[in-house]
Amino acid sequence: MCPTSRMPFESTSDSGMLAVDTNILVRLIARDDADQVQAAEEFVSNGAWVSHLVLAETLWVLDSVYDLSRERIATTVEMLLSHRDLTLQDADVVTSALDHYRRRSVVDFSDCLVLEIARKTGHLPIATFDRNFAKLDDVQRLR
């Protein structure tokens, strides 16, 4: 247990909303373990928050482990954005990242998310060595 951890299910936010880890989100999407799906659904039924990091990790798992296509990943992001019990961190940023992801077939969703987070916080351009990522506006390739 981390030194700053609280008791299980103790809310530290005014909304009472708790956060989920990647494996909870994967279970809700993949639905490949009935007991874990049920537990995850019960947990998020009162509302749950999904950080950018959890979203990016989840999409990586869906791509690399479950071999989901780009279109299915995009559809999954849309589903998460409109899920009645989930709140995605900076949904506007995620929506913009999804728009980039759909338009650029060679860029990973996580790259699109990194770009939109930097845009929102005013930290552009982004430096990269990645040729594909550098094809996006406001991304500069270093050589």
N, CA, C and O atoms as a GROMACS GRO file, in nm:
protein
  572
    1MET      N    1   0.084  -0.118   0.000
    1MET     CA    2   0.000   0.000   0.000
    1MET      C    3   0.089   0.124   0.000
    1MET      O    4   0.186   0.131   0.076
    2CYS      N    5   0.057   0.220  -0.084
    2CYS     CA    6   0.133   0.344  -0.089
    2CYS      C    7   0.114   0.421   0.041
    2CYS      O    8   0.007   0.413   0.101
    3PRO      N    9   0.214   0.495   0.086
    3PRO     CA   10   0.202   0.568   0.211
    3PRO      C   11   0.087   0.668   0.212
    3PRO      O   12   0.033   0.700   0.318
    4THR      N   13   0.049   0.719   0.095
    4THR     CA   14  -0.059   0.817   0.090
    4THR      C   15  -0.193   0.754   0.056
    4THR      O   16  -0.292   0.826   0.041
    5SER      N   17  -0.198   0.622   0.044
    5SER     CA   18  -0.323   0.555   0.010
    5SER      C   19  -0.425   0.569   0.121
    5SER      O   20  -0.390   0.580   0.239
    6ARG      N   21  -0.550   0.568   0.082
    6ARG     CA   22  -0.660   0.573   0.178
    6ARG      C   23  -0.725   0.437   0.183
    6ARG      O   24  -0.688   0.346   0.110
    7MET      N   25  -0.820   0.423   0.267
    7MET     CA   26  -0.895   0.298   0.275
    7MET      C   27  -0.967   0.275   0.144
    7MET      O   28  -1.000   0.372   0.075
    8PRO      N   29  -0.992   0.150   0.106
    8PRO     CA   30  -1.061   0.121  -0.020
    8PRO      C   31  -1.196   0.191  -0.029
    8PRO      O   32  -1.273   0.194   0.067
    9PHE      N   33  -1.222   0.247  -0.145
    9PHE     CA   34  -1.349   0.310  -0.180
    9PHE      C   35  -1.378   0.438  -0.103
    9PHE      O   36  -1.492   0.486  -0.106
   10GLU      N   37  -1.280   0.494  -0.036
   10GLU     CA   38  -1.300   0.622   0.030
   10GLU      C   39  -1.280   0.732  -0.074
   10GLU      O   40  -1.173   0.741  -0.134
   11SER      N   41  -1.379   0.814  -0.095
   11SER     CA   42  -1.370   0.918  -0.196
   11SER      C   43  -1.296   1.039  -0.143
   11SER      O   44  -1.315   1.080  -0.028
   12THR      N   45  -1.212   1.096  -0.227
   12THR     CA   46  -1.141   1.218  -0.190
   12THR      C   47  -1.189   1.336  -0.273
   12THR      O   48  -1.134   1.445  -0.261
   13SER      N   49  -1.290   1.315  -0.356
   13SER     CA   50  -1.339   1.424  -0.440
   13SER      C   51  -1.475   1.470  -0.392
   13SER      O   52  -1.547   1.397  -0.324
   14ASP      N   53  -1.509   1.593  -0.428
   14ASP     CA   54  -1.639   1.647  -0.392
   14ASP      C   55  -1.752   1.571  -0.461
   14ASP      O   56  -1.861   1.560  -0.406
   15SER      N   57  -1.725   1.520  -0.580
   15SER     CA   58  -1.830   1.451  -0.655
   15SER      C   59  -1.852   1.309  -0.606
   15SER      O   60  -1.955   1.248  -0.636
   16GLY      N   61  -1.757   1.254  -0.530
   16GLY     CA   62  -1.766   1.116  -0.487
   16GLY      C   63  -1.725   1.018  -0.595
   16GLY      O   64  -1.730   0.897  -0.575
   17MET      N   65  -1.684   1.070  -0.710
   17MET     CA   66  -1.643   0.985  -0.822
   17MET      C   67  -1.505   0.928  -0.796
   17MET      O   68  -1.413   1.000  -0.757
   18LEU      N   69  -1.491   0.799  -0.820
   18LEU     CA   70  -1.365   0.730  -0.802
   18LEU      C   71  -1.302   0.703  -0.938
   18LEU      O   72  -1.372   0.704  -1.040
   19ALA      N   73  -1.174   0.680  -0.940
   19ALA     CA   74  -1.102   0.654  -1.065
   19ALA      C   75  -1.090   0.505  -1.089
   19ALA      O   76  -1.100   0.424  -0.997
   20VAL      N   77  -1.068   0.469  -1.216
   20VAL     CA   78  -1.047   0.329  -1.252
   20VAL      C   79  -0.908   0.311  -1.310
   20VAL      O   80  -0.849   0.403  -1.367
   21ASP      N   81  -0.857   0.190  -1.295
   21ASP     CA   82  -0.730   0.150  -1.352
   21ASP      C   83  -0.755   0.087  -1.490
   21ASP      O   84  -0.868   0.056  -1.526
   22THR      N   85  -0.648   0.069  -1.563
   22THR     CA   86  -0.656   0.014  -1.698
   22THR      C   87  -0.729  -0.119  -1.702
   22THR      O   88  -0.812  -0.141  -1.790
   23ASN      N   89  -0.699  -0.209  -1.608
   23ASN     CA   90  -0.758  -0.342  -1.615
   23ASN      C   91  -0.910  -0.338  -1.596
   23ASN      O   92  -0.980  -0.424  -1.648
   24ILE      N   93  -0.961  -0.241  -1.522
   24ILE     CA   94  -1.107  -0.226  -1.507
   24ILE      C   95  -1.167  -0.185  -1.641
   24ILE      O   96  -1.268  -0.242  -1.685
   25LEU      N   97  -1.105  -0.087  -1.705
   25LEU     CA   98  -1.156  -0.039  -1.834
   25LEU      C   99  -1.148  -0.148  -1.941
   25LEU      O  100  -1.240  -0.163  -2.022
   26VAL      N  101  -1.040  -0.224  -1.941
   26VAL     CA  102  -1.026  -0.334  -2.037
   26VAL      C  103  -1.136  -0.437  -2.016
   26VAL      O  104  -1.195  -0.485  -2.113
   27ARG      N  105  -1.164  -0.471  -1.891
   27ARG     CA  106  -1.272  -0.568  -1.865
   27ARG      C  107  -1.407  -0.516  -1.915
   27ARG      O  108  -1.485  -0.592  -1.972
   28LEU      N  109  -1.435  -0.387  -1.894
   28LEU     CA  110  -1.562  -0.330  -1.940
   28LEU      C  111  -1.574  -0.335  -2.092
   28LEU      O  112  -1.684  -0.350  -2.145
   29ILE      N  113  -1.462  -0.324  -2.161
   29ILE     CA  114  -1.464  -0.324  -2.307
   29ILE      C  115  -1.456  -0.466  -2.363
   29ILE      O  116  -1.538  -0.504  -2.447
   30ALA      N  117  -1.360  -0.543  -2.317
   30ALA     CA  118  -1.338  -0.677  -2.373
   30ALA      C  119  -1.443  -0.778  -2.327
   30ALA      O  120  -1.477  -0.870  -2.401
   31ARG      N  121  -1.493  -0.760  -2.206
   31ARG     CA  122  -1.600  -0.845  -2.152
   31ARG      C  123  -1.562  -0.994  -2.158
   31ARG      O  124  -1.644  -1.078  -2.192
   32ASP      N  125  -1.436  -1.023  -2.124
   32ASP     CA  126  -1.385  -1.159  -2.140
   32ASP      C  127  -1.371  -1.236  -2.009
   32ASP      O  128  -1.318  -1.348  -2.008
   33ASP      N  129  -1.418  -1.179  -1.900
   33ASP     CA  130  -1.418  -1.248  -1.772
   33ASP      C  131  -1.545  -1.203  -1.699
   33ASP      O  132  -1.550  -1.093  -1.645
   34ALA      N  133  -1.646  -1.289  -1.699
   34ALA     CA  134  -1.778  -1.250  -1.649
   34ALA      C  135  -1.775  -1.196  -1.507
   34ALA      O  136  -1.842  -1.097  -1.478
   35ASP      N  137  -1.700  -1.259  -1.417
   35ASP     CA  138  -1.694  -1.212  -1.279
   35ASP      C  139  -1.631  -1.073  -1.269
   35ASP      O  140  -1.680  -0.987  -1.196
   36GLN      N  141  -1.522  -1.053  -1.343
   36GLN     CA  142  -1.456  -0.922  -1.340
   36GLN      C  143  -1.541  -0.815  -1.409
   36GLN      O  144  -1.543  -0.700  -1.365
   37VAL      N  145  -1.611  -0.852  -1.516
   37VAL     CA  146  -1.700  -0.757  -1.582
   37VAL      C  147  -1.807  -0.710  -1.485
   37VAL      O  148  -1.835  -0.591  -1.475
   38GLN      N  149  -1.867  -0.804  -1.413
   38GLN     CA  150  -1.971  -0.769  -1.317
   38GLN      C  151  -1.917  -0.677  -1.208
   38GLN      O  152  -1.980  -0.577  -1.173
   39ALA      N  153  -1.802  -0.710  -1.154
   39ALA     CA  154  -1.741  -0.627  -1.050
   39ALA      C  155  -1.709  -0.488  -1.103
   39ALA      O  156  -1.731  -0.388  -1.034
   40ALA      N  157  -1.656  -0.480  -1.224
   40ALA     CA  158  -1.623  -0.351  -1.285
   40ALA      C  159  -1.749  -0.269  -1.309
   40ALA      O  160  -1.751  -0.149  -1.281
   41GLU      N  161  -1.855  -0.332  -1.360
   41GLU     CA  162  -1.980  -0.261  -1.384
   41GLU      C  163  -2.040  -0.208  -1.254
   41GLU      O  164  -2.090  -0.095  -1.249
   42GLU      N  165  -2.034  -0.287  -1.149
   42GLU     CA  166  -2.085  -0.242  -1.019
   42GLU      C  167  -2.005  -0.124  -0.968
   42GLU      O  168  -2.061  -0.028  -0.914
   43PHE      N  169  -1.873  -0.130  -0.984
   43PHE     CA  170  -1.787  -0.022  -0.936
   43PHE      C  171  -1.817   0.110  -1.008
   43PHE      O  172  -1.828   0.214  -0.945
   44VAL      N  173  -1.829   0.105  -1.141
   44VAL     CA  174  -1.847   0.229  -1.216
   44VAL      C  175  -1.991   0.278  -1.217
   44VAL      O  176  -2.018   0.389  -1.264
   45SER      N  177  -2.085   0.200  -1.166
   45SER     CA  178  -2.227   0.236  -1.175
   45SER      C  179  -2.260   0.368  -1.107
   45SER      O  180  -2.359   0.432  -1.142
   46ASN      N  181  -2.180   0.411  -1.012
   46ASN     CA  182  -2.202   0.540  -0.946
   46ASN      C  183  -2.117   0.651  -1.007
   46ASN      O  184  -2.112   0.762  -0.954
   47GLY      N  185  -2.052   0.619  -1.116
   47GLY     CA  186  -1.966   0.716  -1.184
   47GLY      C  187  -1.820   0.688  -1.157
   47GLY      O  188  -1.781   0.662  -1.043
   48ALA      N  189  -1.740   0.692  -1.260
   48ALA     CA  190  -1.597   0.669  -1.247
   48ALA      C  191  -1.521   0.757  -1.344
   48ALA      O  192  -1.568   0.788  -1.454
   49TRP      N  193  -1.402   0.797  -1.302
   49TRP     CA  194  -1.317   0.887  -1.378
   49TRP      C  195  -1.206   0.808  -1.445
   49TRP      O  196  -1.145   0.720  -1.384
   50VAL      N  197  -1.178   0.841  -1.572
   50VAL     CA  198  -1.075   0.774  -1.651
   50VAL      C  199  -0.969   0.878  -1.688
   50VAL      O  200  -0.998   0.974  -1.759
   51SER      N  201  -0.847   0.858  -1.640
   51SER     CA  202  -0.738   0.950  -1.673
   51SER      C  203  -0.688   0.927  -1.814
   51SER      O  204  -0.715   0.824  -1.876
   52HIS      N  205  -0.614   1.026  -1.865
   52HIS     CA  206  -0.552   1.011  -1.998
   52HIS      C  207  -0.461   0.889  -2.002
   52HIS      O  208  -0.461   0.815  -2.100
   53LEU      N  209  -0.385   0.869  -1.895
   53LEU     CA  210  -0.292   0.757  -1.892
   53LEU      C  211  -0.365   0.623  -1.898
   53LEU      O  212  -0.324   0.533  -1.972
   54VAL      N  213  -0.472   0.609  -1.822
   54VAL     CA  214  -0.550   0.485  -1.825
   54VAL      C  215  -0.611   0.465  -1.964
   54VAL      O  216  -0.613   0.353  -2.015
   55LEU      N  217  -0.660   0.571  -2.024
   55LEU     CA  218  -0.716   0.560  -2.159
   55LEU      C  219  -0.609   0.514  -2.257
   55LEU      O  220  -0.632   0.421  -2.335
   56ALA      N  221  -0.492   0.576  -2.255
   56ALA     CA  222  -0.384   0.540  -2.347
   56ALA      C  223  -0.339   0.395  -2.325
   56ALA      O  224  -0.319   0.321  -2.422
   57GLU      N  225  -0.324   0.355  -2.200
   57GLU     CA  226  -0.284   0.217  -2.171
   57GLU      C  227  -0.390   0.119  -2.220
   57GLU      O  228  -0.357   0.015  -2.277
   58THR      N  229  -0.515   0.152  -2.198
   58THR     CA  230  -0.626   0.064  -2.241
   58THR      C  231  -0.624   0.046  -2.391
   58THR      O  232  -0.637  -0.066  -2.440
   59LEU      N  233  -0.607   0.154  -2.465
   59LEU     CA  234  -0.607   0.145  -2.611
   59LEU      C  235  -0.485   0.067  -2.660
   59LEU      O  236  -0.493  -0.004  -2.760
   60TRP      N  237  -0.373   0.080  -2.590
   60TRP     CA  238  -0.256   0.001  -2.625
   60TRP      C  239  -0.285  -0.148  -2.606
   60TRP      O  240  -0.251  -0.230  -2.691
   61VAL      N  241  -0.348  -0.184  -2.495
   61VAL     CA  242  -0.384  -0.324  -2.470
   61VAL      C  243  -0.480  -0.374  -2.577
   61VAL      O  244  -0.464  -0.485  -2.627
   62LEU      N  245  -0.578  -0.294  -2.613
   62LEU     CA  246  -0.676  -0.336  -2.714
   62LEU      C  247  -0.609  -0.357  -2.849
   62LEU      O  248  -0.647  -0.446  -2.925
   63ASP      N  249  -0.510  -0.275  -2.879
   63ASP     CA  250  -0.438  -0.289  -3.006
   63ASP      C  251  -0.342  -0.407  -3.002
   63ASP      O  252  -0.344  -0.492  -3.091
   64SER      N  253  -0.258  -0.413  -2.900
   64SER     CA  254  -0.150  -0.512  -2.900
   64SER      C  255  -0.191  -0.650  -2.850
   64SER      O  256  -0.137  -0.751  -2.897
   65VAL      N  257  -0.283  -0.658  -2.757
   65VAL     CA  258  -0.324  -0.787  -2.702
   65VAL      C  259  -0.448  -0.841  -2.772
   65VAL      O  260  -0.454  -0.959  -2.808
   66TYR      N  261  -0.547  -0.755  -2.792
   66TYR     CA  262  -0.673  -0.798  -2.852
   66TYR      C  263  -0.677  -0.775  -3.004
   66TYR      O  264  -0.772  -0.816  -3.071
   67ASP      N  265  -0.574  -0.711  -3.058
   67ASP     CA  266  -0.559  -0.689  -3.202
   67ASP      C  267  -0.679  -0.619  -3.265
   67ASP      O  268  -0.722  -0.654  -3.374
   68LEU      N  269  -0.732  -0.519  -3.194
   68LEU     CA  270  -0.843  -0.441  -3.249
   68LEU      C  271  -0.795  -0.352  -3.363
   68LEU      O  272  -0.684  -0.300  -3.358
   69SER      N  273  -0.876  -0.336  -3.463
   69SER     CA  274  -0.845  -0.249  -3.576
   69SER      C  275  -0.853  -0.103  -3.533
   69SER      O  276  -0.909  -0.070  -3.428
   70ARG      N  277  -0.798  -0.016  -3.616
   70ARG     CA  278  -0.805   0.129  -3.589
   70ARG      C  279  -0.950   0.173  -3.578
   70ARG      O  280  -0.984   0.253  -3.490
   71GLU      N  281  -1.035   0.123  -3.665
   71GLU     CA  282  -1.176   0.164  -3.661
   71GLU      C  283  -1.242   0.119  -3.532
   71GLU      O  284  -1.320   0.194  -3.473
   72ARG      N  285  -1.212  -0.001  -3.487
   72ARG     CA  286  -1.271  -0.050  -3.361
   72ARG      C  287  -1.218   0.028  -3.242
   72ARG      O  288  -1.290   0.053  -3.146
   73ILE      N  289  -1.091   0.068  -3.248
   73ILE     CA  290  -1.036   0.150  -3.141
   73ILE      C  291  -1.105   0.286  -3.140
   73ILE      O  292  -1.141   0.336  -3.033
   74ALA      N  293  -1.123   0.346  -3.256
   74ALA     CA  294  -1.193   0.475  -3.264
   74ALA      C  295  -1.336   0.462  -3.211
   74ALA      O  296  -1.383   0.549  -3.138
   75THR      N  297  -1.404   0.355  -3.248
   75THR     CA  298  -1.540   0.331  -3.199
   75THR      C  299  -1.540   0.314  -3.047
   75THR      O  300  -1.632   0.362  -2.979
   76THR      N  301  -1.440   0.248  -2.995
   76THR     CA  302  -1.428   0.230  -2.850
   76THR      C  303  -1.412   0.364  -2.779
   76THR      O  304  -1.474   0.388  -2.676
   77VAL      N  305  -1.330   0.452  -2.834
   77VAL     CA  306  -1.312   0.585  -2.775
   77VAL      C  307  -1.444   0.661  -2.776
   77VAL      O  308  -1.480   0.725  -2.677
   78GLU      N  309  -1.516   0.654  -2.887
   78GLU     CA  310  -1.649   0.718  -2.894
   78GLU      C  311  -1.742   0.664  -2.786
   78GLU      O  312  -1.812   0.739  -2.720
   79MET      N  313  -1.741   0.530  -2.771
   79MET     CA  314  -1.826   0.467  -2.670
   79MET      C  315  -1.789   0.517  -2.530
   79MET      O  316  -1.877   0.546  -2.449
   80LEU      N  317  -1.660   0.526  -2.502
   80LEU     CA  318  -1.616   0.573  -2.371
   80LEU      C  319  -1.656   0.718  -2.348
   80LEU      O  320  -1.695   0.756  -2.238
   81LEU      N  321  -1.645   0.800  -2.452
   81LEU     CA  322  -1.683   0.940  -2.441
   81LEU      C  323  -1.832   0.958  -2.410
   81LEU      O  324  -1.871   1.054  -2.344
   82SER      N  325  -1.913   0.866  -2.458
   82SER     CA  326  -2.058   0.880  -2.437
   82SER      C  327  -2.112   0.786  -2.329
   82SER      O  328  -2.233   0.780  -2.308
   83HIS      N  329  -2.025   0.714  -2.261
   83HIS     CA  330  -2.067   0.620  -2.158
   83HIS      C  331  -2.135   0.694  -2.043
   83HIS      O  332  -2.084   0.796  -1.996
   84ARG      N  333  -2.248   0.644  -2.000
   84ARG     CA  334  -2.325   0.716  -1.897
   84ARG      C  335  -2.257   0.719  -1.760
   84ARG      O  336  -2.284   0.808  -1.680
   85ASP      N  337  -2.171   0.622  -1.733
   85ASP     CA  338  -2.110   0.613  -1.600
   85ASP      C  339  -1.963   0.653  -1.595
   85ASP      O  340  -1.904   0.659  -1.487
   86LEU      N  341  -1.903   0.679  -1.710
   86LEU     CA  342  -1.761   0.712  -1.714
   86LEU      C  343  -1.740   0.858  -1.752
   86LEU      O  344  -1.810   0.911  -1.838
   87THR      N  345  -1.644   0.921  -1.688
   87THR     CA  346  -1.604   1.057  -1.721
   87THR      C  347  -1.458   1.052  -1.760
   87THR      O  348  -1.372   1.017  -1.680
   88LEU      N  349  -1.429   1.088  -1.884
   88LEU     CA  350  -1.291   1.088  -1.931
   88LEU      C  351  -1.226   1.222  -1.897
   88LEU      O  352  -1.288   1.327  -1.912
   89GLN      N  353  -1.103   1.215  -1.852
   89GLN     CA  354  -1.028   1.337  -1.823
   89GLN      C  355  -1.023   1.422  -1.949
   89GLN      O  356  -0.988   1.373  -2.057
   90ASP      N  357  -1.059   1.549  -1.936
   90ASP     CA  358  -1.056   1.643  -2.048
   90ASP      C  359  -1.118   1.582  -2.174
   90ASP      O  360  -1.050   1.562  -2.274
   91ALA      N  361  -1.246   1.553  -2.167
   91ALA     CA  362  -1.316   1.489  -2.279
   91ALA      C  363  -1.298   1.568  -2.409
   91ALA      O  364  -1.294   1.508  -2.516
   92ASP      N  365  -1.287   1.699  -2.400
   92ASP     CA  366  -1.264   1.780  -2.520
   92ASP      C  367  -1.130   1.747  -2.585
   92ASP      O  368  -1.119   1.744  -2.708
   93VAL      N  369  -1.030   1.722  -2.503
   93VAL     CA  370  -0.897   1.684  -2.553
   93VAL      C  371  -0.905   1.547  -2.619
   93VAL      O  372  -0.848   1.526  -2.726
   94VAL      N  373  -0.974   1.454  -2.556
   94VAL     CA  374  -0.989   1.318  -2.611
   94VAL      C  375  -1.064   1.324  -2.744
   94VAL      O  376  -1.028   1.254  -2.839
   95THR      N  377  -1.167   1.407  -2.751
   95THR     CA  378  -1.244   1.422  -2.876
   95THR      C  379  -1.155   1.476  -2.988
   95THR      O  380  -1.161   1.427  -3.100
   96SER      N  381  -1.074   1.576  -2.958
   96SER     CA  382  -0.982   1.631  -3.060
   96SER      C  383  -0.879   1.527  -3.101
   96SER      O  384  -0.844   1.516  -3.219
   97ALA      N  385  -0.829   1.450  -3.005
   97ALA     CA  386  -0.733   1.344  -3.036
   97ALA      C  387  -0.797   1.239  -3.127
   97ALA      O  388  -0.734   1.190  -3.220
   98LEU      N  389  -0.921   1.207  -3.100
   98LEU     CA  390  -0.994   1.111  -3.184
   98LEU      C  391  -1.008   1.162  -3.326
   98LEU      O  392  -0.994   1.086  -3.422
   99ASP      N  393  -1.037   1.290  -3.342
   99ASP     CA  394  -1.046   1.349  -3.476
   99ASP      C  395  -0.914   1.333  -3.552
   99ASP      O  396  -0.914   1.294  -3.669
  100HIS      N  397  -0.802   1.364  -3.486
  100HIS     CA  398  -0.671   1.346  -3.549
  100HIS      C  399  -0.647   1.199  -3.583
  100HIS      O  400  -0.600   1.168  -3.692
  101TYR      N  401  -0.678   1.112  -3.492
  101TYR     CA  402  -0.655   0.969  -3.511
  101TYR      C  403  -0.731   0.917  -3.633
  101TYR      O  404  -0.677   0.838  -3.711
  102ARG      N  405  -0.852   0.961  -3.648
  102ARG     CA  406  -0.933   0.917  -3.763
  102ARG      C  407  -0.879   0.970  -3.895
  102ARG      O  408  -0.890   0.903  -3.998
  103ARG      N  409  -0.821   1.088  -3.895
  103ARG     CA  410  -0.771   1.148  -4.019
  103ARG      C  411  -0.633   1.098  -4.059
  103ARG      O  412  -0.599   1.104  -4.177
  104ARG      N  413  -0.554   1.050  -3.965
  104ARG     CA  414  -0.415   1.010  -3.992
  104ARG      C  415  -0.397   0.863  -3.964
  104ARG      O  416  -0.387   0.822  -3.848
  105SER      N  417  -0.392   0.784  -4.069
  105SER     CA  418  -0.388   0.638  -4.052
  105SER      C  419  -0.256   0.584  -3.999
  105SER      O  420  -0.248   0.466  -3.965
  106VAL      N  421  -0.154   0.666  -3.992
  106VAL     CA  422  -0.023   0.616  -3.947
  106VAL      C  423   0.014   0.661  -3.806
  106VAL      O  424   0.123   0.628  -3.758
  107VAL      N  425  -0.072   0.734  -3.741
  107VAL     CA  426  -0.041   0.788  -3.608
  107VAL      C  427  -0.122   0.713  -3.503
  107VAL      O  428  -0.242   0.691  -3.520
  108ASP      N  429  -0.054   0.674  -3.395
  108ASP     CA  430  -0.122   0.607  -3.285
  108ASP      C  431  -0.212   0.704  -3.210
  108ASP      O  432  -0.189   0.825  -3.210
  109PHE      N  433  -0.314   0.649  -3.144
  109PHE     CA  434  -0.403   0.734  -3.066
  109PHE      C  435  -0.326   0.807  -2.956
  109PHE      O  436  -0.353   0.924  -2.929
  110SER      N  437  -0.231   0.739  -2.894
  110SER     CA  438  -0.156   0.802  -2.785
  110SER      C  439  -0.079   0.926  -2.835
  110SER      O  440  -0.069   1.024  -2.762
  111ASP      N  441  -0.026   0.921  -2.957
  111ASP     CA  442   0.041   1.039  -3.014
  111ASP      C  443  -0.058   1.153  -3.032
  111ASP      O  444  -0.028   1.268  -3.002
  112CYS      N  445  -0.176   1.120  -3.080
  112CYS     CA  446  -0.280   1.222  -3.098
  112CYS      C  447  -0.320   1.283  -2.965
  112CYS      O  448  -0.344   1.403  -2.955
  113LEU      N  449  -0.327   1.199  -2.862
  113LEU     CA  450  -0.362   1.247  -2.729
  113LEU      C  451  -0.251   1.337  -2.674
  113LEU      O  452  -0.280   1.441  -2.616
  114VAL      N  453  -0.127   1.297  -2.691
  114VAL     CA  454  -0.014   1.379  -2.647
  114VAL      C  455  -0.021   1.517  -2.713
  114VAL      O  456  -0.002   1.619  -2.646
  115LEU      N  457  -0.048   1.521  -2.842
  115LEU     CA  458  -0.057   1.647  -2.915
  115LEU      C  459  -0.168   1.735  -2.859
  115LEU      O  460  -0.147   1.854  -2.835
  116GLU      N  461  -0.284   1.677  -2.837
  116GLU     CA  462  -0.397   1.758  -2.791
  116GLU      C  463  -0.380   1.805  -2.646
  116GLU      O  464  -0.429   1.912  -2.610
  117ILE      N  465  -0.314   1.726  -2.564
  117ILE     CA  466  -0.283   1.771  -2.427
  117ILE      C  467  -0.187   1.890  -2.434
  117ILE      O  468  -0.207   1.990  -2.364
  118ALA      N  469  -0.084   1.878  -2.517
  118ALA     CA  470   0.012   1.989  -2.532
  118ALA      C  471  -0.056   2.113  -2.588
  118ALA      O  472  -0.027   2.224  -2.546
  119ARG      N  473  -0.147   2.094  -2.683
  119ARG     CA  474  -0.219   2.207  -2.742
  119ARG      C  475  -0.302   2.278  -2.634
  119ARG      O  476  -0.299   2.401  -2.623
  120LYS      N  477  -0.375   2.201  -2.555
  120LYS     CA  478  -0.461   2.260  -2.452
  120LYS      C  479  -0.378   2.338  -2.349
  120LYS      O  480  -0.422   2.442  -2.300
  121THR      N  481  -0.261   2.288  -2.317
  121THR     CA  482  -0.179   2.353  -2.216
  121THR      C  483  -0.084   2.458  -2.274
  121THR      O  484  -0.010   2.523  -2.200
  122GLY      N  485  -0.086   2.474  -2.406
  122GLY     CA  486  -0.006   2.577  -2.470
  122GLY      C  487   0.142   2.544  -2.483
  122GLY      O  488   0.225   2.635  -2.482
  123HIS      N  489   0.175   2.417  -2.494
  123HIS     CA  490   0.315   2.375  -2.503
  123HIS      C  491   0.346   2.316  -2.639
  123HIS      O  492   0.375   2.197  -2.651
  124LEU      N  493   0.340   2.399  -2.741
  124LEU     CA  494   0.366   2.356  -2.878
  124LEU      C  495   0.483   2.436  -2.933
  124LEU      O  496   0.505   2.548  -2.889
  125PRO      N  497   0.558   2.382  -3.027
  125PRO     CA  498   0.540   2.252  -3.089
  125PRO      C  499   0.595   2.141  -3.001
  125PRO      O  500   0.666   2.165  -2.903
  126ILE      N  501   0.560   2.019  -3.037
  126ILE     CA  502   0.613   1.900  -2.973
  126ILE      C  503   0.733   1.853  -3.055
  126ILE      O  504   0.726   1.850  -3.178
  127ALA      N  505   0.839   1.818  -2.989
  127ALA     CA  506   0.957   1.762  -3.057
  127ALA      C  507   0.949   1.610  -3.056
  127ALA      O  508   0.911   1.549  -2.956
  128THR      N  509   0.986   1.550  -3.168
  128THR     CA  510   0.983   1.404  -3.179
  128THR      C  511   1.088   1.357  -3.280
  128THR      O  512   1.134   1.434  -3.364
  129PHE      N  513   1.123   1.231  -3.270
  129PHE     CA  514   1.204   1.166  -3.372
  129PHE      C  515   1.115   1.080  -3.462
  129PHE      O  516   1.163   1.026  -3.562
  130ASP      N  517   0.991   1.068  -3.430
  130ASP     CA  518   0.895   0.983  -3.502
  130ASP      C  519   0.848   1.051  -3.631
  130ASP      O  520   0.783   1.156  -3.627
  131ARG      N  521   0.882   0.991  -3.744
  131ARG     CA  522   0.845   1.050  -3.874
  131ARG      C  523   0.695   1.064  -3.892
  131ARG      O  524   0.646   1.165  -3.943
  132ASN      N  525   0.621   0.962  -3.850
  132ASN     CA  526   0.476   0.967  -3.868
  132ASN      C  527   0.411   1.072  -3.778
  132ASN      O  528   0.324   1.147  -3.823
  133PHE      N  529   0.452   1.077  -3.653
  133PHE     CA  530   0.397   1.175  -3.560
  133PHE      C  531   0.427   1.316  -3.610
  133PHE      O  532   0.344   1.406  -3.597
  134ALA      N  533   0.545   1.336  -3.668
  134ALA     CA  534   0.586   1.468  -3.717
  134ALA      C  535   0.502   1.516  -3.836
  134ALA      O  536   0.513   1.632  -3.876
  135LYS      N  537   0.420   1.430  -3.892
  135LYS     CA  538   0.332   1.471  -4.002
  135LYS      C  539   0.214   1.555  -3.953
  135LYS      O  540   0.147   1.620  -4.033
  136LEU      N  541   0.191   1.554  -3.824
  136LEU     CA  542   0.082   1.635  -3.768
  136LEU      C  543   0.126   1.779  -3.749
  136LEU      O  544   0.243   1.806  -3.722
  137ASP      N  545   0.032   1.871  -3.765
  137ASP     CA  546   0.061   2.012  -3.738
  137ASP      C  547   0.105   2.027  -3.594
  137ASP      O  548   0.055   1.958  -3.505
  138ASP      N  549   0.198   2.119  -3.572
  138ASP     CA  550   0.248   2.151  -3.439
  138ASP      C  551   0.337   2.043  -3.380
  138ASP      O  552   0.361   2.042  -3.259
  139VAL      N  553   0.386   1.952  -3.464
  139VAL     CA  554   0.482   1.851  -3.421
  139VAL      C  555   0.607   1.869  -3.507
  139VAL      O  556   0.598   1.873  -3.630
  140GLN      N  557   0.720   1.880  -3.443
  140GLN     CA  558   0.846   1.906  -3.512
  140GLN      C  559   0.938   1.786  -3.500
  140GLN      O  560   0.968   1.739  -3.391
  141ARG      N  561   0.983   1.738  -3.614
  141ARG     CA  562   1.076   1.623  -3.614
  141ARG      C  563   1.218   1.671  -3.597
  141ARG      O  564   1.265   1.759  -3.669
  142LEU      N  565   1.286   1.612  -3.500
  142LEU     CA  566   1.428   1.639  -3.480
  142LEU      C  567   1.508   1.535  -3.557
  142LEU      O  568   1.466   1.420  -3.570
  143ARG      N  569   1.621   1.575  -3.607
  143ARG     CA  570   1.705   1.482  -3.683
  143ARG      C  571   1.832   1.453  -3.609
  143ARG      O  572   1.916   1.377  -3.657
   0.00000   0.00000   0.00000
